[in-house]
Amino acid sequence: MKRIITAMTILFLILTGAAFAGDRPITIDAFLNPGGRTLVIAHRGFSSRAPENTLAAIREAIAIGADMAEIDVTLTADGRVVVIHDETLDRTTNGSGNVAEHDFDEIRSLDAGSWFAPRFAGEKVPTLGEVLDTVKGRILLNVEIKSEAVDRGISDKVAAAIRDRGMTDQVIVSSFSPTALEQMHAVAPEIRTAVLYNPELQRGDDPVEIVHGLGASAFNIRGSRLKTKMLRSCREDGIPVAVYTVDKPNKMKHWVKKGIDAIFTNHPDRLLEVLEKAPATSSTPNLVPAAALP
């Protein structure tokens, strides 16, 4: 009986993913001009099913039917843009030390999968270019620039990688660093950016002022920090809001009911299931106007 239930659950998720994949947005405008259901953003890829920030996690996000994948990028000692979250190699590879102190070839030789599960042994730390090539035409991408690489010219390199592949309409760049967003807006104004809100880095708590002041297009915020007045302000100004990182179904239901534009999650399968069961009006942001917010 347990095997039957498990098989049925897997089948449901496959069918749900296939259904949403058919409705998957083609360009970043689907996020910037909300009017449909809450978008599913796979945080560091499908990071509860495969090692975070690897091509395996990205492929899993595509397969399940997520709308967008999110990755983190920084620079190696020799200036290559690689996909990894931490400043150090210790947690997600079999190496150690700061990423910025190792050349690309050194980092490339490391195992970035065994820590997660034996079947991912040999998974590599990918480059931004490899991720872009993997997602092109298949899923949208949120590229988060890590603050520690901002002073080393990473914004120019990220912009070049996106432009070279003709993907300016499929990628949005985010960062906690105001400088990173300013740099991106200056070197590639056609590439949309999103503020990653941190009250210690951004002055004030008016998201509209912060977003416009940095030339950005969207506002990403930890769910526990999002106040009703902030959501109302963004709604009135047409700024899409995404909350992170939401993994519990009851929290997902809460944000979907409020008409949030997008949710970052390590469990896109759970969010897809929540959206599949949600009333149509609950998953349509435009049906929850600012005036209706408590």
C-alpha positions in Angstrom: 0.0 0.0 0.0 2.8 2.4 0.9 4.4 1.8 -2.5 1.1 2.5 -4.2 0.7 5.8 -2.4 4.2 6.8 -3.1 3.8 6.0 -6.8 0.5 8.0 -6.9 2.2 11.0 -5.3 5.0 10.9 -7.8 2.6 10.6 -10.7 0.6 13.6 -9.3 3.7 15.8 -9.2 4.8 14.8 -12.6 1.4 15.7 -14.1 1.2 18.9 -12.0 4.7 19.9 -13.3 3.7 19.1 -16.8 0.6 21.2 -16.6 2.4 24.2 -15.2 5.3 23.7 -17.6 2.9 24.2 -20.4 2.0 27.5 -18.8 5.6 28.4 -18.0 6.5 32.0 -18.8 8.8 32.5 -21.7 10.2 35.9 -20.8 10.9 37.8 -17.6 8.0 40.1 -18.4 5.7 37.5 -17.0 7.2 38.2 -13.6 7.5 42.0 -14.1 4.0 42.4 -15.3 2.1 40.0 -13.0 -1.5 39.0 -13.7 -1.4 35.3 -13.5 -0.7 32.8 -10.8 2.1 33.0 -8.3 5.3 32.0 -9.9 7.4 29.2 -8.6 11.1 30.0 -8.1 13.4 27.0 -7.4 15.8 28.3 -4.8 19.4 27.3 -5.9 17.6 25.0 -8.3 15.5 22.1 -7.0 17.8 22.1 -3.9 15.8 19.6 -1.8 16.2 17.0 -4.6 19.7 17.7 -5.9 22.8 19.5 -4.6 22.2 23.2 -4.6 23.6 25.4 -7.4 24.5 22.5 -9.6 23.4 21.6 -13.1 21.6 18.6 -11.6 19.5 20.9 -9.4 18.7 23.1 -12.4 17.7 20.2 -14.5 15.4 18.9 -11.7 13.8 22.4 -11.5 13.1 22.3 -15.2 11.7 18.8 -15.0 9.3 19.5 -12.2 7.9 22.5 -14.0 9.2 25.5 -11.9 8.9 28.9 -13.6 12.3 30.2 -12.6 15.5 28.9 -11.1 17.6 31.0 -8.7 21.4 30.7 -8.5 24.2 32.5 -6.7 27.4 33.7 -8.5 30.8 34.9 -7.4 34.3 35.1 -8.8 37.3 32.7 -8.6 40.8 33.9 -8.0 41.4 34.1 -11.7 38.1 35.9 -12.4 35.8 33.2 -13.6 32.1 33.5 -12.7 31.1 30.4 -10.8 27.8 29.3 -9.3 28.1 28.7 -5.5 26.4 30.3 -2.5 29.0 30.5 0.3 32.2 32.5 0.4 34.0 29.2 1.2 34.1 25.9 -0.5 33.7 23.8 2.7 30.0 23.2 3.0 29.1 22.2 -0.6 32.3 20.7 -1.9 35.1 18.4 -0.7 37.4 21.4 -0.8 38.2 24.1 1.7 39.0 27.8 1.9 37.7 30.9 0.2 36.3 30.6 -3.3 38.1 33.9 -4.2 41.5 32.3 -3.2 41.2 29.4 -5.6 41.7 29.3 -9.4 38.8 28.0 -11.6 40.7 24.8 -12.4 41.2 24.0 -8.7 37.5 24.5 -8.0 36.5 22.6 -11.1 38.3 19.5 -9.8 36.2 19.4 -6.7 33.2 17.2 -6.0 30.1 19.3 -5.4 27.6 16.5 -5.1 28.7 13.8 -2.6 27.8 15.9 0.4 24.2 15.8 -0.7 23.9 12.1 -1.7 26.3 9.5 -3.1 24.5 9.3 -6.4 25.6 12.9 -7.1 29.3 12.1 -6.7 31.3 13.9 -9.3 28.9 16.8 -9.7 30.9 19.9 -10.5 30.7 23.6 -9.5 29.3 25.1 -12.7 30.0 28.3 -14.4 27.4 30.9 -15.0 27.7 30.2 -18.8 26.9 26.6 -18.3 23.8 27.4 -16.3 22.7 29.9 -18.9 23.1 27.3 -21.7 21.1 24.8 -19.7 18.2 27.0 -19.0 17.9 28.9 -22.3 14.4 28.7 -23.6 13.4 26.2 -20.9 13.1 28.2 -17.6 13.6 31.7 -16.4 16.7 32.5 -14.3 17.4 34.7 -11.3 21.1 35.4 -10.9 22.1 36.6 -7.5 25.4 38.4 -7.4 27.2 37.8 -4.1 28.4 40.9 -2.3 31.9 39.8 -1.9 32.6 39.9 -5.6 31.1 43.3 -6.4 34.4 45.2 -6.2 36.1 42.7 -8.6 34.1 43.5 -11.7 31.6 40.7 -11.5 28.7 42.8 -12.8 30.4 43.4 -16.2 31.1 39.7 -16.6 27.5 38.6 -15.6 26.1 41.1 -18.1 28.4 39.9 -20.9 27.5 36.3 -20.3 23.8 37.1 -20.5 24.2 39.3 -23.6 26.4 36.9 -25.5 23.6 34.3 -25.3 20.8 36.7 -26.2 19.1 36.1 -22.9 18.4 39.6 -21.6 14.7 38.8 -21.7 15.0 35.5 -19.8 17.2 36.6 -16.8 16.8 38.9 -13.9 19.8 39.9 -11.7 19.4 40.4 -8.0 21.7 41.3 -5.1 21.8 42.5 -1.5 24.4 44.9 -2.6 23.1 48.3 -3.9 26.4 48.8 -5.6 25.9 45.6 -7.7 22.5 46.7 -8.9 23.8 50.2 -9.7 26.7 48.6 -11.7 24.4 46.3 -13.6 22.0 49.1 -14.4 24.9 51.2 -15.7 26.6 48.6 -17.9 23.5 46.8 -19.1 20.3 48.8 -18.5 18.3 46.3 -20.7 18.9 43.5 -18.1 16.3 43.7 -15.4 17.3 43.8 -11.7 15.7 43.0 -8.4 16.4 44.4 -5.0 17.2 41.8 -2.3 16.0 43.7 0.7 18.2 44.0 3.8 17.4 46.8 6.2 21.0 47.1 7.1 22.0 47.8 3.5 19.1 49.7 2.1 18.0 52.9 3.8 14.5 53.1 5.0 11.6 50.6 4.5 9.8 52.1 1.5 10.3 49.5 -1.2 9.1 51.8 -4.0 11.8 54.4 -3.2 14.4 51.7 -2.9 13.5 49.9 -6.1 13.3 53.1 -8.2 16.4 54.6 -6.5 18.5 51.6 -7.7 16.9 51.5 -11.2 15.5 48.1 -10.3 12.3 46.4 -11.4 11.3 44.0 -8.6 11.5 43.6 -4.8 12.6 40.3 -3.2 12.3 40.0 0.6 12.4 37.5 3.4 8.8 36.5 4.1 9.0 37.4 7.8 10.1 40.9 6.9 7.4 41.8 4.5 4.9 44.2 6.1 1.4 44.8 4.8 2.2 48.4 4.0 5.3 47.4 2.0 3.2 44.9 -0.1 0.5 47.5 -0.6 3.0 50.1 -1.7 4.5 47.8 -4.3 1.1 46.7 -5.5 0.0 50.3 -6.0 3.2 51.1 -8.0 3.1 47.9 -10.0 6.3 46.5 -8.5 6.3 42.6 -8.4 7.2 41.1 -5.0 8.8 37.8 -4.3 9.3 36.2 -0.9 11.9 33.8 0.2 12.6 31.1 1.3 9.2 29.4 1.9 9.2 25.6 2.3 6.2 24.8 4.5 2.9 24.3 2.7 0.9 26.3 5.2 3.2 29.3 4.6 2.9 28.8 0.9 -0.8 28.9 1.1 -0.7 32.1 3.1 1.3 33.9 0.5 -0.6 32.5 -2.5 -3.8 33.7 -0.8 -2.3 37.2 -0.5 -1.6 37.1 -4.2 2.2 37.3 -3.9 3.8 37.5 -7.3 6.5 34.8 -6.7 7.8 32.5 -4.1 11.4 31.2 -3.7 11.4 27.7 -2.3 13.7 24.7 -1.9 10.6 22.5 -2.5 9.0 23.6 -5.8 7.1 20.4 -5.9 5.2 21.4 -2.7 4.5 24.8 -4.1 3.2 23.4 -7.4 0.9 21.1 -5.4 -0.4 24.1 -3.4 -1.0 26.1 -6.5 -2.8 23.2 -8.2 -5.2 23.0 -5.3 -5.6 26.7 -4.7 -8.8 28.5 -5.8 -8.3 30.3 -9.1 -8.8 33.7 -7.4 -6.2 33.1 -4.8 -3.4 32.5 -7.3 -4.1 35.6 -9.3 -2.2 38.7 -7.9 -4.4 41.2 -9.8 -7.5 39.9 -8.0 -6.0 40.9 -4.6 -5.8 44.8 -5.0 -4.0 47.0 -2.5 -7.3 48.2 -1.1 -8.2 44.7 -0.1 -5.1 44.1 1.9 -5.5 44.2 5.7 
